[in-house]
Amino acid sequence: QGRLAQYGGGSVQPGGSLRLSCRASGLTWFREYTISWYRQAPGKDREMVARNSDGSNSYADSVKGRFTMSRDNSEEAVYLQMDHLRPDDTAVYYCNALRRAGREYNYWGQGTPVTVSS
């Protein structure tokens, strides 16, 4: 059974940085998965902030230039480097792995809170 385990997060002052990690286990053909980072702020819908698919990264406009997603297929891990954090980045962050091969394989991490506050 596949699983995503998240690490990192926490509290930081505005302008600070944090790094999130997401490690997969039990996902066959990890490199074929589209990996995304989502976040959900209190009272808001979950939104995608970064995605890696077919070797390319894409970002939500709200984080472009501040967040950087990276991926290590040999370690079956993905990372989200978050710089120049702002209070409106406060949310619970989730990693997601999605692969469609005859059926859909869809996994979520447990979520990790990020708080940006002075």
C-alpha positions as CSV (number, residue, x, y, z in Angstrom):
1,Q,0.0,0.0,0.0
2,G,1.4,3.4,-1.0
3,R,2.1,6.1,1.5
4,L,3.4,9.7,1.6
5,A,5.1,10.9,4.7
6,Q,5.6,14.6,5.2
7,Y,8.3,16.4,7.2
8,G,9.1,20.0,8.0
9,G,6.9,23.0,8.4
10,G,6.4,25.0,11.6
11,S,6.3,28.6,12.4
12,V,8.3,31.4,11.0
13,Q,8.3,35.2,10.8
14,P,7.3,37.0,7.6
15,G,10.2,37.0,5.2
16,G,11.5,33.8,6.5
17,S,12.0,30.4,4.9
18,L,10.8,26.8,5.5
19,R,11.4,23.6,3.7
20,L,8.9,20.8,3.4
21,S,9.7,17.2,2.5
22,C,7.5,14.4,1.3
23,R,8.8,10.8,1.1
24,A,7.0,8.1,-0.7
25,S,6.9,4.4,0.1
26,G,5.2,1.6,-1.7
27,L,4.5,3.6,-4.9
28,T,5.4,1.5,-7.9
29,W,6.9,3.5,-10.7
30,F,7.3,6.6,-8.6
31,R,8.9,8.6,-11.5
32,E,5.7,8.3,-13.4
33,Y,3.6,10.1,-10.8
34,T,2.6,13.7,-11.0
35,I,3.5,15.2,-7.7
36,S,1.8,18.3,-6.4
37,W,1.9,20.4,-3.3
38,Y,-1.4,21.8,-2.1
39,R,-2.4,24.0,0.8
40,Q,-5.5,24.7,2.7
41,A,-5.9,27.8,4.8
42,P,-8.6,28.1,7.5
43,G,-12.0,28.6,5.9
44,K,-10.7,28.3,2.4
45,D,-10.6,25.6,-0.3
46,R,-7.6,23.5,-0.9
47,E,-5.4,25.0,-3.6
48,M,-2.5,23.7,-5.7
49,V,0.7,25.7,-5.1
50,A,3.3,23.6,-7.1
51,R,3.3,20.7,-9.4
52,N,5.9,18.5,-11.0
53,S,4.8,16.6,-14.1
54,D,6.9,15.1,-16.9
55,G,10.0,16.8,-15.5
56,S,8.5,20.3,-15.5
57,N,7.4,22.4,-12.6
58,S,4.5,24.8,-12.5
59,Y,3.5,27.1,-9.7
60,A,0.4,29.1,-8.6
61,D,0.8,32.8,-9.3
62,S,0.7,33.5,-5.6
63,V,3.9,31.6,-4.9
64,K,5.8,32.0,-8.2
65,G,9.3,33.3,-7.6
66,R,9.1,32.5,-3.9
67,F,8.6,28.7,-3.8
68,T,10.7,26.1,-5.5
69,M,9.7,22.5,-5.9
70,S,12.3,19.8,-6.4
71,R,12.1,16.1,-6.9
72,D,14.5,13.2,-6.3
73,N,13.2,10.0,-8.0
74,S,16.1,7.9,-6.7
75,E,15.1,8.8,-3.1
76,E,11.3,8.9,-4.0
77,A,11.1,12.3,-2.4
78,V,9.9,15.7,-3.2
79,Y,10.7,19.0,-1.5
80,L,9.1,22.5,-1.4
81,Q,11.5,25.3,-0.5
82,M,9.5,28.3,0.6
83,D,11.2,31.6,0.8
84,H,10.0,35.2,1.5
85,L,7.1,33.7,3.4
86,R,4.0,35.9,4.0
87,P,1.2,35.7,6.5
88,D,-1.2,34.6,3.7
89,D,1.0,31.5,3.2
90,T,-0.3,30.2,6.5
91,A,-2.0,26.9,5.8
92,V,-1.8,23.2,6.1
93,Y,0.3,21.9,3.3
94,Y,-0.2,18.5,1.6
95,C,1.8,16.6,-0.9
96,N,-0.1,14.5,-3.5
97,A,1.0,11.8,-5.9
98,L,-1.2,10.9,-8.9
99,R,-0.7,8.4,-11.6
100,R,-3.3,7.1,-14.1
101,A,-2.5,3.7,-15.6
102,G,-5.6,1.8,-16.4
103,R,-6.8,3.0,-12.9
104,E,-6.1,6.0,-10.8
105,Y,-3.4,5.8,-8.1
106,N,-3.9,8.8,-5.8
107,Y,-2.1,9.4,-2.5
108,W,-2.0,12.2,0.0
109,G,0.4,13.1,2.7
110,Q,-0.8,13.6,6.2
111,G,-0.5,17.4,6.0
112,T,1.9,19.7,7.8
113,P,1.0,23.1,9.2
114,V,2.9,26.2,8.3
115,T,2.3,29.4,10.2
116,V,3.8,32.8,9.1
117,S,3.3,35.4,11.8
118,S,5.2,38.1,13.6
